[in-house]
Amino acid sequence: MDQLERIAKMSSYLKSAKEACDELDAAMKALADALEKYEQELEHIDQLAEYYDSSDWLHDFEDDEAGLIPEDIDRGALSEDGIYDLLMDQKNVEDILQQIQEYLQEN
């Protein structure tokens, strides 16, 4: 490889590596923001889990099914799948965070 080819090749490597680092930097900033927001919501997630496991949720659900809850009330928390799906999402997030932590400890 002659000098000009080498310079062009190395310049290409530099450009590609810089783009990859910039993308990773942006992703890590977005991840840090998302983790901060997630940490702020953990208490709410715990409260939702308690509500979902309580007799209050079943009572509220049955009253909604009977038409006793006003139509203008947001009933998202009464969805049979809503809170459960959130708790499964939380478990998946925790599993991924654990894998990241293990990866970082190994490397």
C-alpha distances in whole Angstrom, upper triangle without the diagonal:
4,7,8,6,6,10,11,10,12,14,15,15,18,20,20,21,24,25,26,27,29,31,32,33,35,36,37,39,41,42,43,46,46,47,49,51,52,53,56,57,57,61,61,60,62,65,64,64,67,69,67,69,72,75,75,72,74,77,75,73,77,78,75,76,80,79,80,77,77,74,73,72,68,68,65,66,68,66,66,62,61,61,60,57,56,57,55,52,53,53,49,48,49,48,44,45,46,42,40,42,42,38,38,40,38,35
4,6,5,6,9,10,11,12,14,15,16,18,20,21,22,24,26,27,28,30,32,33,34,36,37,39,40,42,43,44,47,48,49,51,52,53,54,57,58,59,62,63,61,64,67,66,66,69,71,69,71,74,77,77,74,76,79,77,75,79,80,77,78,81,81,82,79,78,76,74,73,69,70,66,67,70,67,68,64,63,63,63,59,58,59,57,54,55,55,51,50,51,50,46,47,48,45,43,44,44,40,40,42,40,37
4,6,5,6,9,10,11,12,14,15,16,18,20,21,22,24,26,27,28,30,31,32,34,36,37,39,40,41,43,45,46,47,49,51,52,53,55,56,57,61,61,60,63,65,65,65,68,69,68,70,73,76,76,73,75,78,76,74,78,79,76,77,81,80,81,78,77,75,73,72,68,69,65,66,69,67,67,64,62,63,62,59,58,59,57,54,54,54,51,49,51,49,46,46,47,44,42,43,43,40,39,41,39,36
4,5,5,6,8,10,10,12,14,15,16,18,20,21,23,24,26,27,29,30,31,33,35,36,37,39,40,42,43,45,46,48,49,50,52,54,55,56,60,60,59,62,64,63,64,67,68,67,69,72,75,74,72,74,77,74,73,76,77,74,75,79,78,79,76,75,73,71,70,66,67,64,65,67,65,66,62,61,61,61,57,56,57,55,52,53,53,50,48,50,49,45,45,47,44,41,43,44,40,39,42,40,37
4,6,5,6,9,10,10,12,14,15,16,18,20,21,22,24,26,27,28,30,32,33,34,36,38,39,40,42,43,44,46,48,49,50,53,54,54,58,58,57,60,62,61,62,65,66,65,67,70,73,72,69,72,74,72,71,74,75,72,73,77,76,77,74,73,71,69,68,64,65,62,63,65,63,63,59,58,59,58,55,54,55,53,50,51,51,47,46,48,46,43,43,45,41,39,41,41,37,37,40,38,34
4,5,5,6,8,10,10,12,14,15,16,18,20,21,22,24,26,27,28,30,31,32,34,36,37,38,40,42,42,44,46,47,48,51,52,53,56,57,55,58,61,60,60,63,65,64,65,68,72,71,68,70,73,71,70,73,74,72,72,76,75,76,73,73,70,68,67,64,64,61,62,64,62,62,59,57,58,57,54,53,54,52,49,49,49,46,44,46,44,41,41,42,39,37,39,39,35,34,37,35,32
4,5,5,6,8,10,10,12,14,15,16,18,20,21,22,24,25,26,28,30,31,33,34,36,37,39,40,41,43,45,46,47,49,51,52,55,56,54,57,60,59,59,62,64,63,65,68,71,70,67,70,72,70,69,72,73,71,72,75,74,75,72,71,69,67,66,62,63,60,61,63,61,62,58,57,57,57,53,52,53,51,48,49,49,46,44,45,44,41,41,42,39,37,39,39,35,34,37,35,32
4,6,5,6,9,10,10,12,14,15,17,18,20,21,23,24,25,27,29,30,32,33,34,36,38,39,40,42,44,44,46,48,49,50,54,54,53,56,58,57,58,61,62,61,63,66,69,68,66,68,71,68,67,70,71,68,69,73,72,73,69,69,67,65,64,60,61,57,59,61,59,60,56,54,55,55,51,50,51,50,46,47,47,44,42,44,43,39,40,41,39,36,38,39,35,34,37,36,32
4,5,5,6,9,10,11,12,14,15,17,18,20,21,23,24,26,27,28,30,32,33,34,36,37,38,41,42,43,44,47,48,49,52,53,51,54,56,56,56,59,60,59,61,64,67,66,64,66,69,66,65,68,70,67,67,71,70,71,68,68,65,64,63,59,59,56,57,60,57,58,54,53,53,52,49,48,49,47,44,45,45,42,40,42,40,37,37,39,36,33,36,36,32,31,34,33,29
4,5,5,6,9,10,10,12,14,15,16,18,20,21,22,24,25,26,28,30,31,32,34,36,36,38,40,41,42,45,46,47,50,51,50,52,55,54,54,58,59,58,60,63,66,65,63,65,68,65,64,68,69,66,67,71,70,71,67,67,65,63,62,58,59,55,56,59,57,57,53,52,52,52,48,47,48,46,43,44,44,41,39,40,39,35,36,37,34,32,34,34,30,29,32,30,27
4,5,5,6,9,10,10,12,14,15,16,18,20,21,22,24,25,27,29,30,31,33,34,36,37,39,40,42,44,45,46,49,50,49,51,54,53,54,57,58,57,59,62,65,64,62,64,67,64,63,67,68,65,66,69,68,69,66,65,63,61,60,56,57,54,55,58,55,56,53,51,51,51,48,46,48,46,43,43,44,40,39,40,39,36,36,37,35,32,34,35,31,30,33,32,28
4,5,5,6,9,10,11,12,14,15,17,18,20,21,23,24,26,27,28,30,32,33,34,36,38,38,40,42,43,44,48,48,47,50,52,51,52,55,56,55,57,60,63,62,59,62,64,62,61,64,65,62,63,67,66,67,63,63,61,59,58,54,55,51,53,55,53,54,50,48,49,49,45,44,45,43,40,41,41,38,36,38,37,34,34,36,33,30,33,33,30,29,32,31,27
4,5,5,6,8,10,11,12,14,15,16,18,20,21,22,24,26,26,28,30,31,32,34,36,37,38,40,42,42,46,46,45,48,50,50,50,53,54,53,55,58,61,60,58,60,63,61,59,63,64,61,62,66,65,66,62,62,60,58,57,53,54,50,51,54,52,52,48,47,47,47,44,42,43,41,38,39,39,36,34,36,35,31,31,33,30,27,30,30,26,26,29,27,24
4,6,5,6,9,10,10,12,14,15,16,18,20,21,22,24,25,26,28,30,31,33,34,35,37,39,40,41,45,45,44,47,49,49,49,52,54,53,55,58,61,60,57,60,62,60,59,63,64,61,62,66,64,65,62,62,59,57,56,53,53,50,51,54,51,52,49,47,47,47,44,42,43,42,38,39,39,36,34,35,35,31,31,33,30,27,29,30,26,25,28,27,24
4,6,5,6,9,10,11,12,14,15,17,18,20,21,23,24,26,27,29,30,32,33,34,36,38,39,40,44,44,43,46,48,47,48,51,52,51,54,56,60,58,56,58,61,58,57,61,62,59,60,63,62,63,60,59,57,55,54,50,51,48,49,52,50,50,47,45,45,45,42,41,42,40,37,38,38,35,33,35,34,31,31,33,30,27,30,31,27,26,30,29,26
4,5,5,6,9,10,11,12,14,16,17,18,20,21,22,24,26,27,28,30,32,32,34,36,37,38,42,42,41,44,46,45,46,49,50,49,51,54,57,56,53,56,58,56,55,58,59,57,57,61,60,61,58,57,55,53,52,48,49,46,47,49,47,48,44,42,43,43,39,38,39,37,34,35,36,32,30,32,31,28,28,30,27,25,27,28,24,24,27,27,23
4,5,5,6,9,10,10,12,14,15,16,18,20,21,22,24,25,26,28,30,31,32,34,36,36,40,41,39,42,45,44,44,47,49,48,50,53,56,55,52,55,57,55,54,58,59,56,57,61,60,61,57,57,55,53,52,48,49,45,46,49,47,47,44,42,42,42,38,37,38,36,33,33,34,31,29,30,30,26,26,28,25,22,25,25,22,21,24,23,20
4,5,5,6,9,10,10,12,14,15,16,18,20,21,23,24,25,27,29,30,31,33,35,36,39,40,39,41,44,43,44,47,48,47,49,52,56,54,52,54,57,55,54,57,58,55,57,60,59,60,56,56,54,52,50,47,48,44,45,48,46,47,44,42,42,42,39,37,38,37,33,34,34,31,29,31,30,27,26,28,26,23,25,27,23,22,25,25,22
4,5,5,6,9,10,11,12,14,15,17,18,20,21,22,24,26,27,28,30,32,33,34,38,38,37,40,42,41,42,45,46,45,48,50,53,52,50,52,55,52,51,55,56,53,54,57,56,57,54,53,51,49,48,44,45,42,43,46,43,44,41,39,39,39,36,35,36,35,31,32,33,29,27,29,29,25,25,28,26,23,25,27,23,22,26,26,23
4,5,5,6,9,10,10,12,14,15,16,18,20,21,22,24,26,26,28,30,31,32,36,36,35,37,40,39,39,43,44,43,45,48,51,50,47,50,53,50,49,53,54,51,52,56,55,56,52,52,50,48,47,43,44,40,41,44,42,42,39,37,37,37,34,32,33,32,29,29,30,26,24,26,26,22,22,24,22,19,22,23,20,19,23,22,19
4,5,5,6,9,10,10,12,14,15,16,18,20,20,22,24,25,26,29,30,31,34,35,34,36,39,39,39,42,43,43,45,47,51,50,47,50,52,50,49,53,54,51,53,56,55,56,52,52,50,48,47,43,44,40,41,44,42,43,39,37,37,37,34,32,33,32,29,29,29,27,24,26,26,22,21,24,22,18,20,22,19,18,21,21,18
4,5,5,6,9,10,11,12,14,15,17,18,20,21,23,24,26,27,29,30,34,34,33,36,38,38,38,42,43,42,44,47,50,49,46,49,51,49,48,52,53,50,51,55,53,54,50,50,48,46,45,41,42,39,39,43,41,42,39,36,36,37,34,32,33,32,28,29,30,27,24,26,26,23,22,25,23,20,22,24,21,20,24,24,21
4,5,5,6,9,10,11,12,14,15,16,18,20,21,22,24,26,27,28,32,32,31,34,36,35,36,39,40,39,42,44,47,46,44,46,49,46,45,49,50,47,48,52,51,51,48,47,45,43,42,38,39,36,37,40,38,39,35,33,33,34,30,29,30,29,25,26,27,24,22,24,24,20,20,23,21,18,21,23,20,19,23,23,21
4,5,5,6,9,10,10,12,14,15,16,18,20,20,22,24,25,26,30,30,29,32,34,34,34,37,38,38,40,43,46,45,42,45,47,45,44,48,49,46,48,51,50,51,47,47,46,44,42,38,39,35,36,39,37,38,34,32,32,32,29,27,28,27,24,24,25,22,19,21,21,17,17,20,18,15,17,19,16,15,19,20,17
4,5,5,6,9,10,10,12,14,15,17,19,20,21,23,24,26,29,30,29,31,34,34,34,37,39,38,40,43,46,45,42,45,48,45,45,48,49,47,48,52,51,51,47,47,45,43,42,38,39,36,36,39,38,39,35,33,33,33,30,28,29,28,25,25,26,23,20,22,23,19,18,21,20,16,18,21,18,16,20,21,19
4,5,5,6,9,10,11,12,14,15,17,18,20,21,23,24,28,28,27,30,32,32,33,36,37,36,39,41,44,43,40,43,46,43,42,46,47,44,46,49,48,48,45,44,42,40,39,35,36,33,34,37,35,37,33,31,31,31,28,26,28,27,23,23,25,23,20,22,23,19,18,22,21,17,20,22,20,19,22,24,21
4,5,5,6,9,10,10,12,14,15,16,18,20,21,22,26,26,25,28,30,29,30,33,34,34,36,38,42,40,38,41,43,41,40,43,44,42,43,47,46,46,43,43,41,39,37,33,34,31,31,34,33,34,30,28,28,28,25,23,25,24,20,20,22,19,16,18,19,15,15,18,17,14,17,19,17,17,20,21,20
4,5,5,6,9,10,10,12,14,15,16,18,20,21,24,25,24,26,29,29,29,32,34,33,35,38,41,40,38,41,43,41,40,44,45,42,44,47,46,47,43,43,42,40,38,34,35,31,32,35,33,34,31,29,28,28,26,23,24,24,20,20,21,19,16,17,18,15,13,16,16,12,14,17,15,14,18,19,17
4,5,5,6,9,10,11,12,14,15,17,19,20,23,24,24,26,28,28,29,32,33,33,35,38,41,39,37,40,42,40,40,44,44,42,44,47,46,46,42,42,40,38,36,33,34,31,31,34,33,35,31,29,28,29,26,24,25,25,21,20,22,21,17,19,20,17,16,19,19,16,17,20,19,17,20,22,21
4,5,5,6,9,10,11,12,14,16,17,18,22,22,21,24,26,26,27,30,31,30,33,35,38,37,34,37,40,37,37,40,41,38,40,43,42,42,39,39,37,35,33,30,31,27,28,31,30,31,28,25,25,26,23,21,22,22,18,18,20,18,15,17,19,16,15,18,18,16,18,21,19,18,22,24,22
4,5,5,6,8,10,10,12,14,15,16,20,20,19,22,24,24,25,28,29,29,31,33,36,35,33,36,38,36,35,39,40,38,39,43,42,42,38,39,37,35,33,30,30,27,27,30,29,30,27,24,23,24,21,19,20,20,16,15,17,15,12,14,15,12,11,15,15,12,14,17,16,15,19,21,20
4,5,5,6,9,10,10,12,14,15,19,19,19,21,24,24,25,28,29,29,31,33,37,35,33,36,39,36,36,40,41,39,41,44,43,43,39,39,38,36,34,30,31,28,28,31,30,31,28,26,25,25,23,20,21,21,18,17,19,17,14,15,17,14,12,15,16,13,14,18,17,16,18,21,20
4,5,5,6,9,10,11,13,15,17,18,18,21,22,23,24,27,28,28,30,32,35,34,32,35,37,34,34,38,38,36,38,41,40,40,36,36,35,33,31,27,28,25,25,29,28,30,27,24,23,25,22,19,21,21,18,17,19,18,15,16,19,16,14,18,19,16,17,21,21,19,22,25,24
4,5,5,6,9,10,11,12,16,16,15,18,20,20,21,24,25,25,27,29,32,31,29,32,34,32,31,35,36,33,35,38,37,37,34,34,33,31,28,25,26,22,22,26,25,26,23,21,20,21,19,16,17,18,14,13,16,15,11,13,16,14,12,16,17,15,16,20,20,19,22,24,24
4,5,5,6,9,10,10,14,15,14,16,19,19,20,22,24,24,26,28,32,30,28,32,34,32,32,35,36,34,36,39,39,38,35,35,34,33,30,27,27,24,23,27,26,27,24,21,20,21,19,16,16,17,14,12,14,14,10,11,14,12,10,13,15,13,14,17,18,17,19,22,22
4,5,5,6,9,10,13,14,14,16,18,19,20,23,24,25,27,28,32,30,29,32,34,32,32,36,36,34,37,40,39,38,34,35,34,32,29,26,27,24,23,27,27,28,26,23,21,22,21,17,18,19,16,14,17,17,13,14,17,16,13,16,18,16,16,20,21,19,21,24,24
4,5,5,6,9,11,12,12,15,16,17,18,21,21,22,24,26,29,28,26,29,31,28,29,33,33,31,33,36,35,34,31,31,30,28,26,22,23,20,20,24,24,25,23,19,18,20,19,15,16,18,15,13,16,16,13,14,18,16,15,18,20,18,19,22,23,22,24,27,27
4,5,5,6,10,10,10,12,14,14,15,18,19,20,22,24,27,26,24,27,29,27,27,31,31,30,32,35,34,33,30,31,30,28,25,22,22,19,18,22,22,23,20,17,16,17,16,12,13,14,12,9,13,13,10,11,14,14,12,15,17,16,17,20,21,20,22,25,26
4,5,5,8,10,10,12,14,15,16,18,19,20,22,24,27,26,24,28,30,28,28,32,33,31,33,36,36,35,32,32,32,30,27,24,24,22,20,24,24,25,23,20,18,19,18,15,14,16,14,11,14,15,12,11,15,15,12,15,18,17,16,20,21,20,22,25,25
4,6,7,8,10,11,13,14,16,17,18,20,22,23,26,25,23,27,28,26,27,31,31,30,32,35,34,33,29,30,30,28,25,22,23,20,19,23,23,24,23,19,17,19,19,15,16,18,16,13,16,18,14,15,18,18,16,19,21,20,20,23,25,24,25,28,29
4,6,5,6,9,10,11,12,14,15,16,19,20,23,21,20,23,25,23,24,27,28,26,28,31,31,30,26,27,27,25,22,19,19,17,15,19,19,21,19,16,14,16,15,12,12,15,13,11,14,16,13,14,17,17,16,18,21,21,21,24,25,25,26,29,30
4,5,5,6,9,10,10,12,14,15,17,18,22,21,19,23,25,23,24,27,28,27,29,32,31,31,27,29,29,27,24,21,21,18,16,19,20,21,19,16,13,15,15,11,11,14,12,9,12,14,12,11,15,16,14,16,19,19,19,22,24,23,25,28,29
4,5,5,6,9,10,11,12,14,16,17,20,18,18,21,23,21,22,26,26,26,28,31,30,29,26,27,28,26,23,20,20,18,16,19,20,21,20,17,14,16,17,13,13,16,15,12,15,17,15,15,18,20,18,20,23,23,22,25,27,27,28,31,32
4,5,5,6,9,10,10,12,14,15,18,16,15,19,20,18,19,23,23,22,25,27,27,26,22,24,24,23,19,17,16,14,12,15,17,18,17,14,11,14,15,11,11,15,14,12,15,17,16,16,19,20,19,21,24,24,24,27,29,29,30,33,34
4,5,5,6,9,10,10,12,14,17,16,15,18,20,18,19,22,23,22,24,27,27,26,23,25,25,24,20,17,16,14,11,15,15,16,14,12,9,11,11,8,8,11,11,8,11,14,13,13,16,18,17,19,21,22,22,25,27,27,28,31,32
4,5,5,6,9,10,11,12,16,15,14,17,19,18,19,22,23,23,25,28,28,27,24,26,27,26,22,20,18,16,13,16,17,17,16,14,11,12,14,11,9,13,13,10,12,15,15,14,17,19,18,19,22,23,23,25,27,28,28,31,33
4,5,5,6,9,10,11,14,12,12,15,17,16,17,20,21,20,23,25,25,24,21,23,24,23,19,17,16,15,11,14,16,16,16,14,11,13,15,12,11,15,16,13,15,19,18,17,21,22,22,23,26,27,26,29,31,31,32,35,36
4,5,5,6,9,10,13,11,10,13,15,13,14,17,18,18,20,22,23,22,19,21,21,21,17,15,13,11,8,11,12,13,12,10,7,9,12,9,9,13,13,12,14,17,17,17,20,22,21,23,26,26,27,29,31,32,33,35,37
4,5,5,6,9,12,12,10,13,15,15,15,18,20,19,21,24,24,23,21,24,24,24,20,18,16,14,11,12,13,13,12,11,7,8,11,9,7,11,13,11,12,15,16,15,18,20,20,21,24,25,25,27,30,30,31,33,35
4,5,5,6,10,10,9,12,14,14,15,18,19,19,21,23,24,23,21,24,25,25,21,19,17,16,12,13,15,14,15,14,10,11,15,13,11,15,16,14,16,19,19,18,21,24,23,24,27,28,28,30,32,33,33,36,38
4,5,5,8,7,6,9,11,10,11,14,15,15,18,20,20,19,17,20,21,21,17,16,13,13,9,10,12,12,14,12,9,11,14,13,12,16,17,16,18,21,21,21,23,26,26,27,29,31,31,33,35,36,36,39,41
4,6,8,8,5,8,11,10,10,13,15,15,16,19,20,19,17,20,21,21,18,16,13,12,8,9,10,9,10,10,7,8,11,11,10,13,15,15,16,19,20,20,22,24,25,26,28,30,30,32,34,35,36,38,40
4,7,8,7,9,11,12,12,14,17,17,18,21,22,21,20,23,24,25,21,20,17,16,12,12,13,12,13,13,10,10,14,14,12,14,17,16,17,20,21,20,22,25,25,26,28,30,30,32,34,35,36,38,40
4,5,6,7,9,10,11,13,15,16,17,19,21,19,18,22,23,24,20,19,16,16,13,12,14,13,15,15,12,13,17,16,15,18,20,19,20,23,24,24,26,28,29,29,32,33,33,35,38,39,39,41,43
4,5,5,6,9,10,11,12,14,15,16,18,17,17,20,22,23,20,19,17,17,14,12,15,14,17,17,15,15,19,19,18,21,23,23,23,26,28,27,29,32,32,33,35,37,37,39,41,42,43,45,47
4,5,5,6,8,10,10,12,14,15,16,15,14,17,19,20,17,16,14,15,12,11,14,14,16,16,14,16,19,19,18,21,23,22,24,27,27,27,30,32,32,33,36,37,37,39,41,42,43,45,47
4,5,5,6,9,10,10,12,14,15,14,13,16,18,18,15,14,11,12,8,7,10,10,13,12,11,12,16,15,15,18,20,20,21,24,25,25,27,29,30,31,33,35,35,37,39,40,41,43,45
4,5,5,6,9,10,10,12,14,14,13,17,18,20,17,16,13,14,11,9,11,10,13,14,13,14,17,18,17,20,22,22,23,26,27,27,29,32,32,33,35,37,38,39,41,43,44,45,47
4,5,5,6,9,10,11,12,11,11,15,17,19,16,16,13,15,12,10,13,13,16,16,16,17,20,21,20,23,25,25,26,29,30,30,33,35,35,36,39,40,41,42,45,46,46,49,51
4,6,5,6,9,10,11,9,8,12,14,15,12,12,10,12,10,7,11,12,15,14,14,16,19,19,19,22,24,24,26,28,29,29,32,34,34,35,38,39,40,42,44,44,46,48,49
4,5,5,6,9,10,10,9,13,13,15,13,12,9,11,9,6,8,9,12,12,13,14,17,18,18,20,22,23,24,27,28,29,31,32,33,35,37,38,39,41,43,44,45,47,49
4,5,5,6,9,9,10,13,15,17,15,15,12,14,13,9,11,11,15,16,16,17,20,21,22,24,26,26,28,30,31,32,34,36,37,38,40,42,42,44,46,47,48,50,52
4,5,5,6,5,6,10,12,15,13,14,11,14,13,10,13,14,17,17,18,20,22,23,24,26,27,28,30,32,33,34,36,38,38,40,42,43,44,46,48,49,50,52,54
4,5,5,5,5,8,9,12,10,11,8,11,11,8,10,12,15,15,16,18,20,21,22,24,25,26,28,30,31,32,34,36,37,39,40,42,43,45,46,47,49,51,52
4,5,8,8,11,11,15,13,14,11,13,13,10,11,12,15,16,17,19,20,22,23,25,26,28,29,31,32,34,35,37,38,40,41,43,44,46,47,49,50,52,53
4,6,8,11,12,15,15,16,13,16,16,13,14,15,19,19,21,22,24,25,27,28,30,31,33,34,36,37,39,40,41,43,45,46,47,49,51,52,53,55,57
4,6,7,8,12,12,14,12,15,16,13,15,16,19,19,21,23,24,25,27,29,30,31,33,35,36,37,39,41,42,43,45,46,47,49,51,52,54,56,57
4,6,9,12,11,13,12,15,16,13,16,17,21,20,21,23,25,26,27,29,31,31,33,35,36,37,39,41,42,43,45,46,47,49,51,52,53,56,57
4,6,9,7,10,9,12,13,11,13,16,19,18,19,21,23,23,25,27,28,29,31,33,33,35,37,38,39,41,43,44,45,47,48,49,51,53,54
4,6,6,9,9,13,14,13,15,18,21,19,21,24,25,25,27,29,29,30,33,34,34,36,39,39,40,42,44,45,46,48,50,50,52,54,55
4,6,8,9,12,14,13,14,18,20,18,20,23,24,24,26,28,28,29,32,33,33,35,38,38,39,41,43,44,45,47,49,49,51,53,54
4,7,9,12,14,14,15,19,21,19,20,23,24,23,26,28,28,29,32,33,33,35,37,38,38,41,42,42,44,46,47,48,50,52,53
4,6,9,11,11,13,16,18,16,17,20,21,20,23,25,25,26,29,30,30,32,34,35,35,38,40,40,41,44,45,45,47,49,50
4,6,8,9,10,14,15,13,14,17,18,17,19,22,21,22,25,26,26,28,31,31,32,34,36,36,37,40,41,42,44,46,47
4,5,5,7,11,12,10,12,15,15,15,18,20,20,21,24,25,25,27,29,30,31,33,35,35,37,39,40,41,43,45,46
4,5,5,9,10,7,9,12,12,12,14,16,16,17,20,21,22,24,26,26,27,30,31,32,33,36,37,38,40,41,42
4,6,8,9,6,6,10,11,10,12,15,15,16,19,20,21,22,24,26,26,28,30,31,32,34,36,37,38,40,41
4,6,8,7,8,11,12,13,14,17,18,18,21,22,23,25,27,28,29,31,33,34,35,37,38,39,41,43,44
4,5,5,7,9,10,11,13,15,16,17,19,20,22,23,25,26,28,29,31,32,34,35,37,38,40,41,43
4,6,7,7,9,11,12,13,15,17,18,19,21,23,24,25,27,28,30,32,33,34,36,37,39,40,42
4,6,5,6,8,10,10,12,14,15,16,18,20,21,22,24,25,27,28,30,31,33,34,36,37,39
4,6,5,6,9,10,11,12,14,15,17,18,20,21,23,24,26,27,29,30,32,33,35,36,38
4,5,5,6,9,10,10,12,14,15,16,18,20,21,22,24,26,27,29,30,31,33,35,36
4,5,5,6,9,10,11,12,14,15,17,19,20,21,23,24,26,27,29,30,32,33,35
4,5,5,6,9,10,10,12,14,15,16,18,20,21,23,24,26,27,29,30,32,33
4,5,5,6,9,10,10,12,14,15,16,18,20,21,22,24,26,27,28,30,32
4,5,5,6,9,10,10,12,14,15,16,18,20,21,23,24,26,27,29,30
4,5,5,6,9,10,11,12,14,15,17,18,20,21,23,24,26,27,29
4,5,5,6,9,10,11,12,14,15,16,18,20,21,23,24,26,27
4,5,5,6,9,10,10,12,14,15,16,18,20,21,22,24,26
4,5,5,6,9,10,10,12,14,15,16,18,20,21,23,24
4,5,5,6,9,10,11,12,14,15,16,18,20,21,23
4,5,5,6,9,10,11,12,14,15,16,18,20,21
4,5,5,6,9,10,10,12,14,15,16,18,20
4,5,5,6,9,10,11,12,14,15,17,19
4,5,5,6,9,10,10,12,14,15,17
4,5,5,6,9,10,11,12,14,15
4,5,5,6,9,10,11,12,14
4,5,5,6,9,10,11,12
4,5,5,6,9,10,11
4,5,5,6,9,10
4,5,5,6,9
4,5,5,6
4,5,5
4,6
4
